[in-house]
Amino acid sequence: MNKNEILQECKNQDERLLVAKVLDKLEFTKNKNKIQYTDFLNLYEQEVVLNVINKLGFKQFYLFGGKENTERKILILYPEKLTEEMIRKNHKNMVNIIRIVLPKDLQDEYDHRKYLGAIMKLGVEREKIGDILVDSNGADIIVKSEITKFLEQNLKSLTRFQSAEISVIDLEESRDVQISKVEISSVVISLRLDNIVSVLARTSRSKAVDILNQERVFLNYKLETKASKQVKVGDVITIRGKGRFEFREITGNTKKGRYIVKIDKFI
């Protein structure tokens, strides 16, 4: 399968651009025998690139997010002369962690969105930022090494961080990843995807169909636009702009035969 054939299978322009970049890095790794790695990929992008790499039969790769259980990860490609163990010794050349420690009067004031928004105000691309591990007294922000010095020098220029302590720490010293969820209970007329999206996006069924048509919905990290697609227990639904959800269980039925469902939202 050549590059053009692979790109023709992509569902949209964003996917084609992503796959083209990965294919170029893969070619460079093969021809130059050098390590290559991507920006941070979300779960959907990881699914896309892994599908391509597996089709090509390339074996020298792995995903790395800075800590165990991170969601956003970089894809690392390496030549046959190296091993994964050898490369893991050089992770600090690829990924660093910026620690922000807030003063006592600001503790518990900032959430993930506020940290991310602050960094974006500095002109940093989202793809350069991995997971943001938030605690009551601050956050550990996983970033590409290339922007580490810039953030260390410029975060204090933002009003909200002027009195905070900013430092670069070793990967091993960072906070553990905490996976938090909130439960959503609802009644749906059927298990069609448009019904589920309607509940999760808190909108009408017709607006849910619009969201699907806008290619904002991913079922188990794959783009899904079919409104009638049936959702099953254990499925993960991601809606751009709304978050990620796991369909946990069907707890019963109403007298009218509707489904009583429980869905977890990742926060």
URPE-V352197 format. One line per field, one symbol per residue. phi: phi as a letter, one per 30 degrees, with the letter a starting at -180 (. if undefined). psi: psi as a letter, one per 30 degrees, with the letter a starting at -180 (. if undefined). Layout:
# URPE-V352197
phi = ???
psi = ???
This chain:
# URPE-V352197
phi = .cdddddddddadedddddddddddddddddchbdbbcddcdddddddddddddddidccaacbcjbdidddbccccbdddcbddddddceddcbbbccccddedcdidcceddddedddddiddeddccdcccbdclaccdbdedcedddedcddddedcdcdccacbdedcddddcccbbdccacbdacddddddedddhbdddddddddddhccbchicebcdddedccejdcccbejbkcbbddacclbdddidccbbbccdb
psi = kleeeeeffkfleeeeeeeeeeeeeeeeeeefhlkklllkkleeeeeeeeeeeeefgkfillkkgelkglekllkkkllfflleeeeffgeffeklkkkkjlleffkgfkaeeeeeeeeeffgkkeffkbljjklegalkjklkefgeeeeeffeffkefgeglkklkllefflllkkjklkkkklkkflgkeeeeeeeefhlleeeeeeeefghfkkjhgkkkfjegkkklkfkkkkjkffaklkjeljfallfgglkjlkkkkk.
